[in-house]
Amino acid sequence: MLSLADAASSAVTNQLRTEVKNVLASRLKNNRTEAKVAEIFQDFEVVAPATNAGSIADIMNAGWRAFHDADLWKEVPQIQSKEATLNELILKSLEVYEYEHLLKVPL
């Protein structure tokens, strides 16, 4: 039984490695688009995490834009710390991005 299990795992190891490389390569591509960055920035303006973000790069670029917008949330008295709020929005956006992509990957 042990030799059968070893043979079975050896048979799928190379295919599994190839699949992992393909999934990682597709997720790590810099597919940044200005339209997605603007869309995510609009979500941040209304203090909402991004959904359907094009890539991690889009989220980070929108966060960078928000960080440098001196007028962002000036009219929102509930926001006591722009940096802390922005950090949470970026983190939540990344979590949503991860979840959305987990739903797309076939098991």
Sine and cosine of phi, psi and omega as CSV:
sin_phi,cos_phi,sin_psi,cos_psi,sin_omega,cos_omega
0.00,0.00,-0.65,0.76,-0.02,-1.00
-0.91,0.42,-0.65,0.76,0.01,-1.00
-0.93,0.37,-0.55,0.84,0.08,-1.00
-0.92,0.39,-0.67,0.75,0.03,-1.00
-0.90,0.44,-0.67,0.75,0.05,-1.00
-0.89,0.46,-0.68,0.73,0.00,-1.00
-0.91,0.42,-0.66,0.75,0.00,-1.00
-0.91,0.41,-0.70,0.72,-0.01,-1.00
-0.93,0.37,-0.58,0.81,0.05,-1.00
-0.91,0.42,-0.57,0.82,-0.04,-1.00
-0.93,0.38,-0.49,0.87,-0.06,-1.00
-0.97,-0.24,-0.11,0.99,-0.07,-1.00
-0.87,0.50,-0.75,0.66,-0.02,-1.00
-0.90,0.43,-0.66,0.75,0.03,-1.00
-0.90,0.43,-0.66,0.75,0.02,-1.00
-0.89,0.45,-0.69,0.72,0.05,-1.00
-0.86,0.51,-0.69,0.72,0.01,-1.00
-0.89,0.46,-0.70,0.71,0.01,-1.00
-0.89,0.46,-0.69,0.72,0.01,-1.00
-0.88,0.47,-0.71,0.70,0.03,-1.00
-0.86,0.50,-0.67,0.74,0.00,-1.00
-0.91,0.42,-0.69,0.73,0.01,-1.00
-0.90,0.43,-0.72,0.69,0.01,-1.00
-0.90,0.44,-0.67,0.74,0.00,-1.00
-0.89,0.46,-0.65,0.76,-0.02,-1.00
-0.94,0.35,-0.51,0.86,-0.01,-1.00
-0.99,0.13,-0.44,0.90,-0.07,-1.00
-1.00,-0.04,-0.04,1.00,0.05,-1.00
-0.89,0.45,0.58,-0.81,0.07,-1.00
-1.00,0.03,1.00,0.03,-0.01,-1.00
-0.99,-0.12,0.56,0.83,-0.06,-1.00
-0.86,0.52,0.76,-0.65,0.10,-0.99
-0.78,-0.63,0.64,-0.76,-0.02,-1.00
-0.89,0.46,-0.58,0.82,0.00,-1.00
-0.89,0.45,-0.68,0.73,0.02,-1.00
-0.93,0.38,-0.64,0.77,0.04,-1.00
-0.86,0.51,-0.71,0.71,0.00,-1.00
-0.90,0.43,-0.64,0.77,0.02,-1.00
-0.90,0.43,-0.70,0.72,0.02,-1.00
-0.92,0.40,-0.65,0.76,0.04,-1.00
-0.86,0.51,-0.62,0.78,0.05,-1.00
-0.89,0.45,-0.62,0.78,0.08,-1.00
-0.88,0.48,-0.70,0.71,0.00,-1.00
-0.89,0.46,-0.60,0.80,0.01,-1.00
-0.86,0.51,-0.56,0.83,0.02,-1.00
-0.99,-0.13,0.30,0.95,0.07,-1.00
0.84,0.55,0.78,0.63,0.03,-1.00
-0.76,-0.65,0.62,-0.78,0.08,-1.00
-0.93,0.37,0.45,-0.89,-0.02,-1.00
-0.96,0.27,0.57,-0.82,0.15,-0.99
-0.83,-0.56,0.45,-0.89,-0.01,-1.00
0.82,0.58,0.63,0.78,0.05,-1.00
-0.92,0.39,0.60,-0.80,-0.02,-1.00
-0.94,0.35,-0.62,0.79,-0.04,-1.00
-0.30,-0.95,0.19,-0.98,0.09,-1.00
-0.89,0.46,-0.59,0.80,0.02,-1.00
-0.87,0.49,-0.61,0.79,0.03,-1.00
-0.89,0.45,-0.69,0.73,0.01,-1.00
-0.89,0.46,-0.73,0.69,-0.04,-1.00
-0.92,0.40,-0.62,0.78,0.02,-1.00
-0.93,0.37,-0.61,0.79,0.07,-1.00
-0.91,0.41,-0.63,0.78,0.06,-1.00
-0.90,0.44,-0.65,0.76,0.03,-1.00
-0.89,0.45,-0.68,0.73,0.05,-1.00
-0.88,0.47,-0.69,0.72,0.00,-1.00
-0.90,0.43,-0.65,0.76,0.01,-1.00
-0.85,0.52,-0.61,0.79,-0.05,-1.00
-1.00,-0.01,0.00,1.00,0.04,-1.00
-1.00,0.03,0.98,-0.21,-0.07,-1.00
-0.90,0.44,-0.44,0.90,-0.06,-1.00
-1.00,-0.03,-0.07,1.00,-0.04,-1.00
-0.88,0.47,0.83,-0.56,0.07,-1.00
0.92,0.40,0.30,0.95,0.05,-1.00
-0.89,0.46,-0.50,0.87,-0.04,-1.00
-1.00,-0.05,0.19,0.98,-0.01,-1.00
-0.92,-0.40,1.00,-0.08,-0.09,-1.00
-0.92,0.39,-0.34,0.94,-0.02,-1.00
-0.94,0.34,-0.37,0.93,-0.01,-1.00
-1.00,0.06,0.95,-0.30,-0.04,-1.00
-1.00,0.02,-0.48,0.88,0.00,-1.00
-0.74,-0.68,0.95,-0.33,0.01,-1.00
-0.87,0.49,-0.70,0.72,-0.04,-1.00
-0.89,0.46,-0.72,0.70,-0.01,-1.00
-0.90,0.43,-0.67,0.75,0.01,-1.00
-0.90,0.43,-0.70,0.71,0.01,-1.00
-0.90,0.44,-0.66,0.75,0.05,-1.00
-0.86,0.52,-0.69,0.73,0.01,-1.00
-0.91,0.41,-0.65,0.76,0.02,-1.00
-0.90,0.44,-0.66,0.75,0.03,-1.00
-0.91,0.42,-0.72,0.69,0.02,-1.00
-0.86,0.50,-0.73,0.68,0.01,-1.00
-0.90,0.44,-0.61,0.80,0.03,-1.00
-0.90,0.44,-0.64,0.77,0.05,-1.00
-0.91,0.41,-0.61,0.80,0.04,-1.00
-0.91,0.40,-0.67,0.74,0.04,-1.00
-0.89,0.45,-0.69,0.73,0.03,-1.00
-0.84,0.54,-0.73,0.68,0.01,-1.00
-0.87,0.49,-0.72,0.69,-0.02,-1.00
-0.89,0.46,-0.70,0.71,0.01,-1.00
-0.87,0.49,-0.63,0.78,0.00,-1.00
-0.97,0.24,-0.49,0.87,0.10,-0.99
-0.90,0.43,-0.55,0.84,0.02,-1.00
-0.94,0.33,-0.40,0.92,-0.03,-1.00
-1.00,0.05,-0.39,0.92,-0.08,-1.00
-0.98,0.18,0.84,-0.54,0.02,-1.00
-0.94,0.35,0.65,-0.76,0.01,-1.00
-1.00,-0.03,0.00,0.00,0.00,0.00
